[in-house]
Amino acid sequence: MSILGRVRKGLPRPTQIAWAMLACSVALCAFSLLQWQRAARLDRMIADGTLIELKHIPDAPAVRYAAGWLYQKSEQNQLALQRYADAEGAADPQLASRAKFALANLYFEIGLRAGDVAAGGSHVRGLAQMELAREAYRDALRLDPELRDARYNLELLERLSPGKRVEGWTRNERNRNQGFGTEPGWASMQETTIRGLP
Protein backbone atom coordinates (compact mmCIF):
# COMPACT_ATOMS: atom_id res chain seq x y z
CA MET A 1 0.00 0.00 0.00
CA SER A 2 1.35 3.40 -0.91
CA ILE A 3 1.84 6.28 1.51
CA LEU A 4 -1.07 8.20 -0.08
CA GLY A 5 -3.38 5.22 0.52
CA ARG A 6 -2.37 5.07 4.20
CA VAL A 7 -3.03 8.84 4.62
CA ARG A 8 -6.46 8.56 2.95
CA LYS A 9 -7.35 5.59 5.14
CA GLY A 10 -6.83 7.72 8.31
CA LEU A 11 -8.92 10.67 7.06
CA PRO A 12 -12.69 10.75 7.50
CA ARG A 13 -14.76 10.27 4.42
CA PRO A 14 -16.57 13.26 2.87
CA THR A 15 -19.94 11.87 3.97
CA GLN A 16 -18.73 11.70 7.59
CA ILE A 17 -17.65 15.35 7.39
CA ALA A 18 -21.03 16.34 5.93
CA TRP A 19 -22.92 14.51 8.71
CA ALA A 20 -20.75 16.15 11.38
CA MET A 21 -21.37 19.58 9.87
CA LEU A 22 -25.10 18.87 9.70
CA ALA A 23 -25.14 17.81 13.37
CA CYS A 24 -23.31 21.01 14.38
CA SER A 25 -25.73 23.11 12.34
CA VAL A 26 -28.76 21.44 13.93
CA ALA A 27 -27.29 21.97 17.42
CA LEU A 28 -26.60 25.62 16.66
CA CYS A 29 -30.14 26.12 15.32
CA ALA A 30 -31.61 24.49 18.43
CA PHE A 31 -29.52 26.74 20.68
CA SER A 32 -30.57 29.84 18.70
CA LEU A 33 -34.22 28.79 18.89
CA LEU A 34 -34.00 28.43 22.67
CA GLN A 35 -32.39 31.87 22.97
CA TRP A 36 -35.06 33.38 20.75
CA GLN A 37 -37.87 31.76 22.79
CA ARG A 38 -36.31 33.04 26.03
CA ALA A 39 -36.08 36.58 24.62
CA ALA A 40 -39.69 36.41 23.35
CA ARG A 41 -40.85 35.23 26.80
CA LEU A 42 -39.04 38.11 28.49
CA ASP A 43 -40.55 40.57 25.98
CA ARG A 44 -44.04 39.27 26.77
CA MET A 45 -43.35 39.54 30.51
CA ILE A 46 -42.17 43.14 30.09
CA ALA A 47 -45.22 44.02 27.98
CA ASP A 48 -47.74 42.60 30.45
CA GLY A 49 -45.83 43.70 33.57
CA THR A 50 -45.22 40.25 35.02
CA LEU A 51 -41.42 40.52 34.85
CA ILE A 52 -41.27 41.95 38.37
CA GLU A 53 -43.07 38.88 39.74
CA LEU A 54 -40.02 36.71 39.02
CA LYS A 55 -37.98 35.70 42.06
CA HIS A 56 -34.75 36.22 40.15
CA ILE A 57 -34.66 38.83 37.40
CA PRO A 58 -32.05 37.98 34.72
CA ASP A 59 -28.74 39.85 34.94
CA ALA A 60 -28.98 41.39 31.47
CA PRO A 61 -28.81 45.20 31.83
CA ALA A 62 -31.68 45.76 29.38
CA VAL A 63 -33.92 43.45 31.39
CA ARG A 64 -32.88 45.16 34.64
CA TYR A 65 -33.72 48.53 33.06
CA ALA A 66 -37.15 47.23 32.03
CA ALA A 67 -37.72 45.88 35.54
CA GLY A 68 -36.83 49.29 36.97
CA TRP A 69 -39.37 50.92 34.70
CA LEU A 70 -42.05 48.42 35.77
CA TYR A 71 -41.24 48.94 39.46
CA GLN A 72 -41.40 52.72 39.00
CA LYS A 73 -44.71 52.39 37.19
CA SER A 74 -46.11 50.41 40.14
CA GLU A 75 -44.65 53.02 42.57
CA GLN A 76 -42.14 50.64 44.16
CA ASN A 77 -39.42 53.28 44.04
CA GLN A 78 -36.74 51.57 46.12
CA LEU A 79 -36.82 48.47 43.91
CA ALA A 80 -36.84 50.69 40.82
CA LEU A 81 -33.75 52.52 42.08
CA GLN A 82 -31.97 49.17 42.57
CA ARG A 83 -32.81 47.91 39.09
CA TYR A 84 -31.80 51.18 37.42
CA ALA A 85 -28.55 51.11 39.37
CA ASP A 86 -27.96 47.54 38.11
CA ALA A 87 -28.58 48.66 34.53
CA GLU A 88 -26.31 51.71 34.66
CA GLY A 89 -23.25 49.45 34.51
CA ALA A 90 -24.16 48.27 30.99
CA ALA A 91 -21.38 47.94 28.43
CA ASP A 92 -23.59 49.74 25.89
CA PRO A 93 -23.15 53.49 26.58
CA GLN A 94 -26.60 54.26 25.15
CA LEU A 95 -28.30 51.90 27.62
CA ALA A 96 -26.09 53.09 30.48
CA SER A 97 -26.98 56.73 29.80
CA ARG A 98 -30.68 55.87 29.60
CA ALA A 99 -30.43 54.02 32.92
CA LYS A 100 -28.70 57.04 34.51
CA PHE A 101 -31.40 59.30 33.05
CA ALA A 102 -34.19 57.10 34.46
CA LEU A 103 -32.42 56.99 37.82
CA ALA A 104 -32.13 60.79 37.83
CA ASN A 105 -35.80 61.21 36.92
CA LEU A 106 -36.80 58.98 39.82
CA TYR A 107 -34.57 60.85 42.27
CA PHE A 108 -36.01 64.12 40.95
CA GLU A 109 -39.58 62.89 41.47
CA ILE A 110 -38.78 61.64 44.99
CA GLY A 111 -37.00 64.92 45.76
CA LEU A 112 -39.98 67.02 44.69
CA ARG A 113 -42.27 64.99 46.91
CA ALA A 114 -39.85 64.97 49.83
CA GLY A 115 -39.27 68.71 49.59
CA ASP A 116 -42.98 69.63 49.62
CA VAL A 117 -43.28 71.26 53.04
CA ALA A 118 -47.05 71.76 52.66
CA ALA A 119 -47.46 67.98 52.41
CA GLY A 120 -45.27 67.31 55.46
CA GLY A 121 -41.94 67.09 53.63
CA SER A 122 -38.65 68.68 54.50
CA HIS A 123 -36.25 70.84 52.51
CA VAL A 124 -33.32 68.77 53.78
CA ARG A 125 -34.71 65.49 52.44
CA GLY A 126 -35.72 67.19 49.21
CA LEU A 127 -32.25 68.68 48.77
CA ALA A 128 -30.58 65.30 49.32
CA GLN A 129 -32.68 63.64 46.62
CA MET A 130 -32.21 66.60 44.27
CA GLU A 131 -28.44 66.35 44.67
CA LEU A 132 -28.58 62.67 43.73
CA ALA A 133 -30.72 63.56 40.72
CA ARG A 134 -28.30 66.32 39.68
CA GLU A 135 -25.33 63.94 39.77
CA ALA A 136 -27.21 61.24 37.84
CA TYR A 137 -28.24 63.75 35.14
CA ARG A 138 -24.63 64.89 34.83
CA ASP A 139 -23.43 61.29 34.58
CA ALA A 140 -26.01 60.61 31.86
CA LEU A 141 -24.79 63.65 29.95
CA ARG A 142 -21.16 62.52 30.30
CA LEU A 143 -22.10 59.21 28.69
CA ASP A 144 -24.30 60.77 26.00
CA PRO A 145 -23.86 64.56 25.58
CA GLU A 146 -26.66 64.58 22.98
CA LEU A 147 -29.29 63.42 25.50
CA ARG A 148 -31.45 66.55 25.33
CA ASP A 149 -34.04 65.30 27.79
CA ALA A 150 -31.38 64.99 30.49
CA ARG A 151 -30.11 68.50 29.75
CA TYR A 152 -33.66 69.91 29.93
CA ASN A 153 -34.45 68.07 33.18
CA LEU A 154 -31.18 69.20 34.74
CA GLU A 155 -32.09 72.82 33.98
CA LEU A 156 -35.59 72.25 35.37
CA LEU A 157 -34.11 70.70 38.51
CA GLU A 158 -31.89 73.73 38.97
CA ARG A 159 -34.95 75.98 38.85
CA LEU A 160 -37.24 73.86 41.06
CA SER A 161 -34.70 72.69 43.61
CA PRO A 162 -35.67 73.43 47.24
CA GLY A 163 -32.21 74.97 47.65
CA LYS A 164 -33.17 77.71 45.18
CA ARG A 165 -36.26 78.56 47.23
CA VAL A 166 -34.19 79.61 50.25
CA GLU A 167 -31.05 80.81 48.44
CA GLY A 168 -30.07 84.31 49.49
CA TRP A 169 -32.11 84.29 52.69
CA THR A 170 -30.12 84.66 55.91
CA ARG A 171 -30.80 85.38 59.50
CA ASN A 172 -30.67 89.08 60.29
CA GLU A 173 -28.46 89.30 63.38
CA ARG A 174 -27.34 92.93 62.97
CA ASN A 175 -30.58 94.63 64.03
CA ARG A 176 -31.51 92.05 66.59
CA ASN A 177 -32.79 94.36 69.34
CA GLN A 178 -33.80 97.47 67.40
CA GLY A 179 -37.57 97.41 67.17
CA PHE A 180 -40.42 95.81 65.26
CA GLY A 181 -39.67 93.09 62.70
CA THR A 182 -36.11 92.60 63.81
CA GLU A 183 -36.49 89.83 66.38
CA PRO A 184 -34.12 86.83 66.19
CA GLY A 185 -34.67 84.68 63.14
CA TRP A 186 -36.35 87.37 61.06
CA ALA A 187 -35.43 86.52 57.48
CA SER A 188 -34.25 89.22 55.18
CA MET A 189 -33.15 89.02 51.58
CA GLN A 190 -29.50 89.90 51.12
CA GLU A 191 -28.36 91.72 48.02
CA THR A 192 -26.86 89.39 45.42
CA THR A 193 -24.96 90.03 42.22
CA ILE A 194 -26.86 87.29 40.43
CA ARG A 195 -29.57 88.73 38.17
CA GLY A 196 -32.33 87.03 36.27
CA LEU A 197 -34.18 83.87 37.17
CA PRO A 198 -32.67 81.90 40.08
C-alpha positions in Angstrom: 0.0 0.0 0.0 1.3 3.4 -0.9 1.8 6.3 1.5 -1.1 8.2 -0.1 -3.4 5.2 0.5 -2.4 5.1 4.2 -3.0 8.8 4.6 -6.5 8.6 2.9 -7.3 5.6 5.1 -6.8 7.7 8.3 -8.9 10.7 7.1 -12.7 10.8 7.5 -14.8 10.3 4.4 -16.6 13.3 2.9 -19.9 11.9 4.0 -18.7 11.7 7.6 -17.6 15.4 7.4 -21.0 16.3 5.9 -22.9 14.5 8.7 -20.8 16.1 11.4 -21.4 19.6 9.9 -25.1 18.9 9.7 -25.1 17.8 13.4 -23.3 21.0 14.4 -25.7 23.1 12.3 -28.8 21.4 13.9 -27.3 22.0 17.4 -26.6 25.6 16.7 -30.1 26.1 15.3 -31.6 24.5 18.4 -29.5 26.7 20.7 -30.6 29.8 18.7 -34.2 28.8 18.9 -34.0 28.4 22.7 -32.4 31.9 23.0 -35.1 33.4 20.8 -37.9 31.8 22.8 -36.3 33.0 26.0 -36.1 36.6 24.6 -39.7 36.4 23.4 -40.9 35.2 26.8 -39.0 38.1 28.5 -40.6 40.6 26.0 -44.0 39.3 26.8 -43.4 39.5 30.5 -42.2 43.1 30.1 -45.2 44.0 28.0 -47.7 42.6 30.5 -45.8 43.7 33.6 -45.2 40.2 35.0 -41.4 40.5 34.9 -41.3 41.9 38.4 -43.1 38.9 39.7 -40.0 36.7 39.0 -38.0 35.7 42.1 -34.7 36.2 40.2 -34.7 38.8 37.4 -32.0 38.0 34.7 -28.7 39.8 34.9 -29.0 41.4 31.5 -28.8 45.2 31.8 -31.7 45.8 29.4 -33.9 43.4 31.4 -32.9 45.2 34.6 -33.7 48.5 33.1 -37.1 47.2 32.0 -37.7 45.9 35.5 -36.8 49.3 37.0 -39.4 50.9 34.7 -42.0 48.4 35.8 -41.2 48.9 39.5 -41.4 52.7 39.0 -44.7 52.4 37.2 -46.1 50.4 40.1 -44.7 53.0 42.6 -42.1 50.6 44.2 -39.4 53.3 44.0 -36.7 51.6 46.1 -36.8 48.5 43.9 -36.8 50.7 40.8 -33.7 52.5 42.1 -32.0 49.2 42.6 -32.8 47.9 39.1 -31.8 51.2 37.4 -28.5 51.1 39.4 -28.0 47.5 38.1 -28.6 48.7 34.5 -26.3 51.7 34.7 -23.2 49.4 34.5 -24.2 48.3 31.0 -21.4 47.9 28.4 -23.6 49.7 25.9 -23.1 53.5 26.6 -26.6 54.3 25.1 -28.3 51.9 27.6 -26.1 53.1 30.5 -27.0 56.7 29.8 -30.7 55.9 29.6 -30.4 54.0 32.9 -28.7 57.0 34.5 -31.4 59.3 33.1 -34.2 57.1 34.5 -32.4 57.0 37.8 -32.1 60.8 37.8 -35.8 61.2 36.9 -36.8 59.0 39.8 -34.6 60.8 42.3 -36.0 64.1 40.9 -39.6 62.9 41.5 -38.8 61.6 45.0 -37.0 64.9 45.8 -40.0 67.0 44.7 -42.3 65.0 46.9 -39.9 65.0 49.8 -39.3 68.7 49.6 -43.0 69.6 49.6 -43.3 71.3 53.0 -47.0 71.8 52.7 -47.5 68.0 52.4 -45.3 67.3 55.5 -41.9 67.1 53.6 -38.7 68.7 54.5 -36.3 70.8 52.5 -33.3 68.8 53.8 -34.7 65.5 52.4 -35.7 67.2 49.2 -32.2 68.7 48.8 -30.6 65.3 49.3 -32.7 63.6 46.6 -32.2 66.6 44.3 -28.4 66.4 44.7 -28.6 62.7 43.7 -30.7 63.6 40.7 -28.3 66.3 39.7 -25.3 63.9 39.8 -27.2 61.2 37.8 -28.2 63.8 35.1 -24.6 64.9 34.8 -23.4 61.3 34.6 -26.0 60.6 31.9 -24.8 63.7 29.9 -21.2 62.5 30.3 -22.1 59.2 28.7 -24.3 60.8 26.0 -23.9 64.6 25.6 -26.7 64.6 23.0 -29.3 63.4 25.5 -31.4 66.6 25.3 -34.0 65.3 27.8 -31.4 65.0 30.5 -30.1 68.5 29.7 -33.7 69.9 29.9 -34.5 68.1 33.2 -31.2 69.2 34.7 -32.1 72.8 34.0 -35.6 72.2 35.4 -34.1 70.7 38.5 -31.9 73.7 39.0 -34.9 76.0 38.8 -37.2 73.9 41.1 -34.7 72.7 43.6 -35.7 73.4 47.2 -32.2 75.0 47.6 -33.2 77.7 45.2 -36.3 78.6 47.2 -34.2 79.6 50.2 -31.1 80.8 48.4 -30.1 84.3 49.5 -32.1 84.3 52.7 -30.1 84.7 55.9 -30.8 85.4 59.5 -30.7 89.1 60.3 -28.5 89.3 63.4 -27.3 92.9 63.0 -30.6 94.6 64.0 -31.5 92.1 66.6 -32.8 94.4 69.3 -33.8 97.5 67.4 -37.6 97.4 67.2 -40.4 95.8 65.3 -39.7 93.1 62.7 -36.1 92.6 63.8 -36.5 89.8 66.4 -34.1 86.8 66.2 -34.7 84.7 63.1 -36.4 87.4 61.1 -35.4 86.5 57.5 -34.3 89.2 55.2 -33.2 89.0 51.6 -29.5 89.9 51.1 -28.4 91.7 48.0 -26.9 89.4 45.4 -25.0 90.0 42.2 -26.9 87.3 40.4 -29.6 88.7 38.2 -32.3 87.0 36.3 -34.2 83.9 37.2 -32.7 81.9 40.1 
